[in-house]
Amino acid sequence: VVLHKIADDGVIHLKLYFSLTGTAIEDYSALSLLSNLLGELPTEEKSVAVLRKKMKSIFGFLDFNLSSYGRPGDRENCHPYFVITLGVLEEKLDVAIELIDEIINKTDYDNVESKTHVEDVLVQCFYYMQDCIAAQGNRFARMRAESHVSAAAYVEDAFDGIAFYDWMKAFLDDFDAGYEKFR
């Protein structure tokens, strides 16, 4: 943990990095979708309404995302991470960490509300990606081409490129079977 003391009126800005080394590359696209769902589904202890109210009372901001880092010139290796970024008042840090733990480890995927919301978010992400690919085709083509020669680009494609788009399409084509694997 690196802590920089600055004049911030008691606000802590924190980034938590969880290494995905050892995670199957096939699961990276599912993790990308998951980063859009965490905090949007009920937990075993809280409904979505209660969870959102609790999050608003604790966090200035909370974001779940994926990132990968490679060394310049190293096309063979990269380090993928699941990243949680948050801003919280210092006196609320302990309760913030407890709520993040609940969101990560106790999100309830076993109810109809969750399944419906996952499908809604999946459809939104899918159509958003279609629009992005149409508007930024060169960027996606570059990412896809680089994914054949660079580990970092390969991971980025699985997180947020054509591979992610293809994964979402396959998930939507047979949502019920895909949801069983996803949850």
Accessible surface in RSA format (square Angstrom, percent):
REM  Atomic radii and reference values for relative SASA: ProtOr
REM  Chains: A
REM  Algorithm: Lee & Richards
REM  Probe-radius: 1.40
REM  Slices: 20
REM RES _ NUM      All-atoms   Total-Side   Main-Chain    Non-polar    All polar
REM                ABS   REL    ABS   REL    ABS   REL    ABS   REL    ABS   REL
RES VAL A   1   183.12 120.5 102.51  92.8  80.61 194.2 112.89  98.1  70.23 190.5
RES VAL A   2   116.78  76.8  89.95  81.4  26.83  64.7  93.05  80.9  23.73  64.4
RES LEU A   3   117.12  65.2  89.19  63.8  27.93  70.2  89.64  63.0  27.48  73.9
RES HIS A   4   137.73  75.3 119.94  83.4  17.79  45.5  85.26  87.9  52.47  61.1
RES LYS A   5   168.75  82.3 138.50  85.0  30.24  72.0 101.70  91.5  67.05  71.4
RES ILE A   6   119.58  68.0  94.60  70.5  24.98  60.2 105.11  75.7  14.48  39.3
RES ALA A   7   114.26 105.1  69.01 106.5  45.25 102.9  80.25 113.0  34.01  90.1
RES ASP A   8    45.32  31.7  31.40  31.3  13.91  32.9  16.04  37.7  29.28  29.2
RES ASP A   9   143.64 100.6 110.82 110.3  32.82  77.6  41.08  96.7 102.56 102.3
RES GLY A  10    28.10  34.7   0.00   N/A  28.10  34.7  22.23  61.0   5.87  13.1
RES VAL A  11    43.98  28.9  43.55  39.4   0.43   1.0  43.55  37.8   0.43   1.2
RES ILE A  12    27.84  15.8  25.53  19.0   2.31   5.6  27.84  20.0   0.00   0.0
RES HIS A  13   114.92  62.8  86.59  60.2  28.33  72.5  65.85  67.9  49.07  57.1
RES LEU A  14    38.77  21.6  34.93  25.0   3.84   9.6  36.69  25.8   2.08   5.6
RES LYS A  15   117.14  57.1  96.15  59.0  20.99  50.0  51.13  46.0  66.01  70.3
RES LEU A  16    42.82  23.8  40.66  29.1   2.16   5.4  42.82  30.1   0.00   0.0
RES TYR A  17   100.69  47.0  71.29  40.6  29.40  76.5  52.87  39.7  47.82  59.0
RES PHE A  18    93.05  46.6  89.69  55.6   3.36   8.7  93.05  56.4   0.00   0.0
RES SER A  19    68.15  57.6  40.20  53.7  27.94  64.4  33.64  71.6  34.50  48.3
RES LEU A  20    13.95   7.8  13.79   9.9   0.15   0.4  13.95   9.8   0.00   0.0
RES THR A  21   100.04  71.2  74.57  75.6  25.47  60.7  72.92  98.0  27.11  41.0
RES GLY A  22    82.61 101.9   0.00   N/A  82.61 101.9  42.73 117.2  39.88  89.3
RES THR A  23    46.54  33.1  30.04  30.5  16.50  39.3  19.67  26.4  26.87  40.6
RES ALA A  24    48.08  44.2  32.76  50.6  15.32  34.9  44.26  62.3   3.82  10.1
RES ILE A  25    52.83  30.1  45.26  33.7   7.56  18.2  45.35  32.7   7.48  20.3
RES GLU A  26   126.55  72.7 107.65  81.4  18.90  45.0  71.58 138.4  54.98  44.9
RES ASP A  27    68.13  47.7  67.94  67.6   0.20   0.5  10.66  25.1  57.47  57.3
RES TYR A  28    11.62   5.4  11.62   6.6   0.00   0.0   0.18   0.1  11.44  14.1
RES SER A  29     6.72   5.7   6.59   8.8   0.13   0.3   1.48   3.1   5.25   7.3
RES ALA A  30    21.51  19.8  21.07  32.5   0.43   1.0  21.34  30.1   0.17   0.4
RES LEU A  31    34.32  19.1  34.06  24.4   0.26   0.7  34.25  24.1   0.07   0.2
RES SER A  32    10.67   9.0  10.66  14.2   0.00   0.0   0.00   0.0  10.67  14.9
RES LEU A  33     0.00   0.0   0.00   0.0   0.00   0.0   0.00   0.0   0.00   0.0
RES LEU A  34    35.47  19.8  35.47  25.4   0.00   0.0  35.47  24.9   0.00   0.0
RES SER A  35    17.66  14.9   8.65  11.5   9.01  20.7   0.09   0.2  17.56  24.6
RES ASN A  36    71.03  49.0  54.28  52.5  16.75  40.3   9.84  23.7  61.19  59.1
RES LEU A  37     0.12   0.1   0.12   0.1   0.00   0.0   0.12   0.1   0.00   0.0
RES LEU A  38    12.18   6.8   4.01   2.9   8.18  20.6   4.04   2.8   8.14  21.9
RES GLY A  39     0.84   1.0   0.00   N/A   0.84   1.0   0.14   0.4   0.70   1.6
RES GLU A  40    61.92  35.5  60.53  45.8   1.39   3.3  12.96  25.1  48.96  40.0
RES LEU A  41     0.99   0.6   0.60   0.4   0.39   1.0   0.60   0.4   0.39   1.1
RES PRO A  42     8.89   6.5   8.89   8.1   0.00   0.0   8.89   7.3   0.00   0.0
RES THR A  43     6.59   4.7   0.00   0.0   6.59  15.7   0.00   0.0   6.59  10.0
RES GLU A  44   125.27  71.9  88.74  67.1  36.52  87.0  33.15  64.1  92.11  75.2
RES GLU A  45   104.76  60.1  68.59  51.9  36.17  86.1  39.26  75.9  65.50  53.5
RES LYS A  46    43.63  21.3  36.59  22.5   7.04  16.8  21.44  19.3  22.19  23.6
RES SER A  47    58.39  49.3  47.30  63.1  11.08  25.5  47.81 101.8  10.58  14.8
RES VAL A  48    19.36  12.7  18.63  16.9   0.73   1.8  18.63  16.2   0.73   2.0
RES ALA A  49    76.49  70.3  61.27  94.6  15.22  34.6  68.78  96.9   7.72  20.4
RES VAL A  50    80.27  52.8  78.49  71.1   1.78   4.3  79.64  69.2   0.62   1.7
RES LEU A  51     0.31   0.2   0.31   0.2   0.00   0.0   0.31   0.2   0.00   0.0
RES ARG A  52    99.82  41.9  98.52  50.2   1.29   3.1  36.91  50.4  62.91  38.1
RES LYS A  53   159.18  77.7 153.64  94.3   5.54  13.2 100.17  90.2  59.02  62.9
RES LYS A  54    75.82  37.0  72.21  44.3   3.61   8.6  29.08  26.2  46.74  49.8
RES MET A  55    32.82  17.0  31.91  21.1   0.91   2.2  32.25  27.4   0.57   0.8
RES LYS A  56   173.21  84.5 146.13  89.7  27.07  64.5  94.54  85.1  78.67  83.8
RES SER A  57    61.63  52.1  45.51  60.7  16.12  37.1  47.87 101.9  13.76  19.3
RES ILE A  58    11.87   6.8   5.93   4.4   5.94  14.3   6.82   4.9   5.06  13.7
RES PHE A  59    18.61   9.3   4.35   2.7  14.26  37.1   5.51   3.3  13.10  37.5
RES GLY A  60    71.13  87.7   0.00   N/A  71.13  87.7  37.04 101.6  34.10  76.4
RES PHE A  61    89.02  44.5  80.91  50.1   8.11  21.1  89.02  54.0   0.00   0.0
RES LEU A  62    35.96  20.0   3.72   2.7  32.25  81.1   3.76   2.6  32.20  86.7
RES ASP A  63    64.58  45.2  62.45  62.2   2.12   5.0  21.58  50.8  43.00  42.9
RES PHE A  64    14.43   7.2   6.44   4.0   7.99  20.8   6.44   3.9   7.99  22.9
RES ASN A  65    75.98  52.4  75.91  73.4   0.07   0.2   9.41  22.6  66.57  64.3
RES LEU A  66    19.11  10.6   3.60   2.6  15.51  39.0   3.60   2.5  15.51  41.7
RES SER A  67    29.09  24.6  26.48  35.3   2.61   6.0  13.37  28.5  15.72  22.0
RES SER A  68    21.77  18.4   3.36   4.5  18.41  42.4   0.00   0.0  21.77  30.5
RES TYR A  69   104.96  49.0 101.33  57.7   3.63   9.4  88.15  66.2  16.81  20.7
RES GLY A  70    36.84  45.4   0.00   N/A  36.84  45.4   7.30  20.0  29.54  66.2
RES ARG A  71   173.15  72.7 166.12  84.7   7.02  16.7  52.35  71.6 120.79  73.2
RES PRO A  72   138.72 101.1 104.90  95.6  33.82 123.0 117.60  97.1  21.12 131.2
RES GLY A  73    81.94 101.1   0.00   N/A  81.94 101.1  42.42 116.4  39.52  88.5
RES ASP A  74    48.16  33.7  31.94  31.8  16.22  38.3  19.39  45.6  28.77  28.7
RES ARG A  75   139.65  58.6 132.12  67.3   7.53  17.9  42.70  58.4  96.95  58.8
RES GLU A  76   144.12  82.7 122.61  92.8  21.51  51.2  50.01  96.7  94.11  76.8
RES ASN A  77    84.37  58.2  80.17  77.5   4.20  10.1  18.44  44.4  65.94  63.7
RES CYS A  78    20.80  15.7   3.93   4.4  16.87  39.6   0.29   0.7  20.52  22.1
RES HIS A  79    79.35  43.4  79.35  55.2   0.00   0.0  58.23  60.0  21.13  24.6
RES PRO A  80     7.22   5.3   7.15   6.5   0.07   0.3   7.15   5.9   0.07   0.4
RES TYR A  81    54.94  25.7  54.94  31.3   0.00   0.0  18.80  14.1  36.14  44.6
RES PHE A  82    16.77   8.4  16.77  10.4   0.00   0.0  16.77  10.2   0.00   0.0
RES VAL A  83     6.94   4.6   6.86   6.2   0.08   0.2   6.86   6.0   0.08   0.2
RES ILE A  84     0.00   0.0   0.00   0.0   0.00   0.0   0.00   0.0   0.00   0.0
RES THR A  85    27.52  19.6  27.52  27.9   0.00   0.0  22.58  30.3   4.94   7.5
RES LEU A  86     0.09   0.1   0.00   0.0   0.09   0.2   0.00   0.0   0.09   0.3
RES GLY A  87     1.36   1.7   0.00   N/A   1.36   1.7   1.36   3.7   0.00   0.0
RES VAL A  88     2.46   1.6   0.00   0.0   2.46   5.9   2.37   2.1   0.10   0.3
RES LEU A  89    68.93  38.4  67.07  48.0   1.85   4.7  67.07  47.1   1.85   5.0
RES GLU A  90    98.87  56.8  90.25  68.3   8.62  20.5  25.35  49.0  73.52  60.0
RES GLU A  91   138.40  79.5  99.75  75.5  38.65  92.0  64.30 124.4  74.10  60.5
RES LYS A  92    66.72  32.6  66.16  40.6   0.57   1.4  37.72  33.9  29.01  30.9
RES LEU A  93    46.68  26.0  46.40  33.2   0.28   0.7  46.40  32.6   0.28   0.7
RES ASP A  94   112.79  79.0 108.32 107.8   4.47  10.6  32.61  76.8  80.17  80.0
RES VAL A  95    52.44  34.5  49.55  44.9   2.89   7.0  50.51  43.9   1.93   5.2
RES ALA A  96     0.00   0.0   0.00   0.0   0.00   0.0   0.00   0.0   0.00   0.0
RES ILE A  97    72.38  41.2  71.88  53.5   0.50   1.2  71.88  51.8   0.50   1.4
RES GLU A  98   116.67  67.0 108.23  81.9   8.44  20.1  44.87  86.8  71.80  58.6
RES LEU A  99     5.22   2.9   2.70   1.9   2.52   6.3   4.67   3.3   0.55   1.5
RES ILE A 100     6.33   3.6   6.33   4.7   0.00   0.0   6.33   4.6   0.00   0.0
RES ASP A 101    70.30  49.2  66.36  66.1   3.94   9.3  19.52  45.9  50.79  50.7
RES GLU A 102    13.51   7.8  12.67   9.6   0.84   2.0   6.07  11.7   7.44   6.1
RES ILE A 103     0.17   0.1   0.17   0.1   0.00   0.0   0.17   0.1   0.00   0.0
RES ILE A 104    66.61  37.9  46.68  34.8  19.93  48.0  47.03  33.9  19.57  53.1
RES ASN A 105    99.40  68.5  67.50  65.2  31.90  76.8  23.11  55.6  76.28  73.7
RES LYS A 106    73.79  36.0  73.41  45.0   0.38   0.9  34.41  31.0  39.38  41.9
RES THR A 107    12.29   8.7   0.87   0.9  11.41  27.2   0.31   0.4  11.97  18.1
RES ASP A 108    36.68  25.7  34.03  33.9   2.65   6.3   4.03   9.5  32.64  32.6
RES TYR A 109    39.11  18.3  35.98  20.5   3.12   8.1  30.71  23.1   8.40  10.4
RES ASP A 110   105.88  74.2  70.83  70.5  35.05  82.9  32.62  76.8  73.27  73.1
RES ASN A 111    47.40  32.7  38.02  36.7   9.38  22.6  37.47  90.2   9.94   9.6
RES VAL A 112   124.30  81.8 119.83 108.5   4.47  10.8 121.48 105.6   2.82   7.7
RES GLU A 113   100.03  57.4  89.54  67.7  10.49  25.0  46.47  89.9  53.55  43.7
RES SER A 114     0.04   0.0   0.00   0.0   0.04   0.1   0.04   0.1   0.00   0.0
RES LYS A 115    65.59  32.0  65.59  40.2   0.00   0.0  35.18  31.7  30.41  32.4
RES THR A 116    70.82  50.4  68.57  69.5   2.25   5.4  53.22  71.5  17.60  26.6
RES HIS A 117    49.49  27.0  48.21  33.5   1.29   3.3  32.59  33.6  16.90  19.7
RES VAL A 118     0.00   0.0   0.00   0.0   0.00   0.0   0.00   0.0   0.00   0.0
RES GLU A 119    68.08  39.1  68.08  51.5   0.00   0.0   7.70  14.9  60.38  49.3
RES ASP A 120    68.40  47.9  65.24  64.9   3.16   7.5  13.94  32.8  54.46  54.3
RES VAL A 121    16.04  10.6  16.04  14.5   0.00   0.0  16.04  13.9   0.00   0.0
RES LEU A 122     0.00   0.0   0.00   0.0   0.00   0.0   0.00   0.0   0.00   0.0
RES VAL A 123    52.37  34.5  52.37  47.4   0.00   0.0  52.37  45.5   0.00   0.0
RES GLN A 124   119.66  66.9 110.45  80.7   9.22  21.9  43.50  92.6  76.16  57.8
RES CYS A 125    20.82  15.8  17.96  20.0   2.87   6.7   4.81  12.2  16.01  17.3
RES PHE A 126    17.36   8.7  17.36  10.8   0.00   0.0  17.36  10.5   0.00   0.0
RES TYR A 127   120.84  56.4 120.58  68.6   0.27   0.7  75.81  57.0  45.04  55.5
RES TYR A 128   145.35  67.9 140.90  80.2   4.46  11.6 102.80  77.2  42.56  52.5
RES MET A 129     6.71   3.5   6.71   4.4   0.00   0.0   2.15   1.8   4.56   6.0
RES GLN A 130    68.78  38.5  62.02  45.3   6.76  16.1  18.50  39.4  50.28  38.1
RES ASP A 131    98.17  68.8  93.27  92.8   4.90  11.6  27.03  63.6  71.14  70.9
RES CYS A 132    13.25  10.0  11.37  12.7   1.88   4.4   1.87   4.7  11.39  12.3
RES ILE A 133    41.12  23.4  39.44  29.4   1.67   4.0  39.44  28.4   1.67   4.5
RES ALA A 134    88.79  81.6  50.62  78.1  38.17  86.8  61.17  86.1  27.63  73.2
RES ALA A 135    84.79  78.0  44.28  68.3  40.51  92.2  54.34  76.5  30.46  80.7
RES GLN A 136    77.23  43.2  69.72  51.0   7.51  17.9  30.45  64.8  46.78  35.5
RES GLY A 137    32.43  40.0   0.00   N/A  32.43  40.0  25.12  68.9   7.31  16.4
RES ASN A 138   135.12  93.2 126.86 122.6   8.26  19.9  33.84  81.4 101.28  97.9
RES ARG A 139    88.40  37.1  81.90  41.7   6.51  15.5  51.31  70.1  37.09  22.5
RES PHE A 140     3.44   1.7   3.03   1.9   0.42   1.1   3.03   1.8   0.42   1.2
RES ALA A 141    62.08  57.1  49.67  76.6  12.42  28.2  57.76  81.3   4.32  11.5
RES ARG A 142   118.92  49.9 111.59  56.9   7.33  17.5  64.98  88.8  53.94  32.7
RES MET A 143     5.64   2.9   5.58   3.7   0.05   0.1   5.64   4.8   0.00   0.0
RES ARG A 144    81.39  34.2  81.39  41.5   0.00   0.0  26.13  35.7  55.27  33.5
RES ALA A 145    65.02  59.8  51.06  78.8  13.96  31.8  57.94  81.6   7.08  18.8
RES GLU A 146    65.87  37.8  64.50  48.8   1.37   3.3  22.29  43.1  43.58  35.6
RES SER A 147    10.28   8.7   3.55   4.7   6.72  15.5   0.06   0.1  10.21  14.3
RES HIS A 148   144.07  78.7 109.25  75.9  34.82  89.1  79.33  81.8  64.74  75.3
RES VAL A 149    89.86  59.1  73.66  66.7  16.20  39.0  83.42  72.5   6.43  17.5
RES SER A 150    20.68  17.5  16.99  22.7   3.68   8.5   7.31  15.6  13.37  18.7
RES ALA A 151    26.46  24.3  17.62  27.2   8.85  20.1  24.53  34.5   1.93   5.1
RES ALA A 152    30.73  28.3  28.58  44.1   2.15   4.9  28.90  40.7   1.83   4.8
RES ALA A 153    10.49   9.6   4.98   7.7   5.51  12.5   9.68  13.6   0.81   2.1
RES TYR A 154   110.92  51.8 109.52  62.3   1.40   3.7  71.20  53.5  39.72  49.0
RES VAL A 155     9.25   6.1   9.25   8.4   0.00   0.0   9.25   8.0   0.00   0.0
RES GLU A 156    64.65  37.1  64.65  48.9   0.00   0.0  24.71  47.8  39.94  32.6
RES ASP A 157     4.19   2.9   4.19   4.2   0.00   0.0   0.26   0.6   3.93   3.9
RES ALA A 158     8.03   7.4   8.03  12.4   0.00   0.0   8.03  11.3   0.00   0.0
RES PHE A 159     5.87   2.9   4.98   3.1   0.89   2.3   4.98   3.0   0.89   2.6
RES ASP A 160    56.48  39.6  56.48  56.2   0.00   0.0  12.04  28.3  44.44  44.3
RES GLY A 161     0.13   0.2   0.00   N/A   0.13   0.2   0.13   0.3   0.00   0.0
RES ILE A 162    40.09  22.8  39.89  29.7   0.20   0.5  39.89  28.7   0.20   0.5
RES ALA A 163    31.39  28.9  24.97  38.5   6.42  14.6  27.47  38.7   3.92  10.4
RES PHE A 164     7.07   3.5   7.07   4.4   0.00   0.0   7.07   4.3   0.00   0.0
RES TYR A 165    36.74  17.2  36.74  20.9   0.00   0.0  21.94  16.5  14.80  18.2
RES ASP A 166    67.52  47.3  61.44  61.1   6.09  14.4  27.36  64.4  40.16  40.1
RES TRP A 167    61.07  24.5  54.10  26.2   6.97  16.4  40.18  21.4  20.89  33.9
RES MET A 168     0.00   0.0   0.00   0.0   0.00   0.0   0.00   0.0   0.00   0.0
RES LYS A 169    96.72  47.2  96.54  59.2   0.18   0.4  65.27  58.7  31.45  33.5
RES ALA A 170    64.54  59.3  51.46  79.4  13.08  29.8  55.97  78.8   8.57  22.7
RES PHE A 171     9.65   4.8   3.81   2.4   5.85  15.2   9.07   5.5   0.58   1.7
RES LEU A 172    45.14  25.1  26.24  18.8  18.90  47.5  26.35  18.5  18.79  50.6
RES ASP A 173   104.74  73.4  66.98  66.7  37.76  89.3  30.50  71.8  74.24  74.0
RES ASP A 174    83.23  58.3  78.59  78.2   4.64  11.0  30.62  72.1  52.61  52.5
RES PHE A 175    19.13   9.6  14.48   9.0   4.66  12.1  14.48   8.8   4.66  13.3
RES ASP A 176    88.85  62.2  86.11  85.7   2.74   6.5  29.55  69.5  59.30  59.1
RES ALA A 177    50.54  46.5  40.77  62.9   9.77  22.2  48.02  67.6   2.53   6.7
RES GLY A 178    16.35  20.2   0.00   N/A  16.35  20.2  13.43  36.9   2.92   6.5
RES TYR A 179     4.61   2.2   4.61   2.6   0.00   0.0   4.61   3.5   0.00   0.0
RES GLU A 180   101.95  58.5  84.68  64.1  17.27  41.1  45.54  88.1  56.42  46.1
RES LYS A 181   183.67  89.6 149.29  91.6  34.38  81.9  98.62  88.8  85.06  90.6
RES PHE A 182    33.87  16.9   6.59   4.1  27.27  71.0  13.25   8.0  20.61  59.0
RES ARG A 183   118.97  50.0  71.81  36.6  47.16 112.3  19.45  26.6  99.51  60.3
END  Absolute sums over single chains surface
CHAIN  1 A    10777.8       8794.6       1983.1       5990.2       4787.5
END  Absolute sums over all chains
TOTAL         10777.8       8794.6       1983.1       5990.2       4787.5
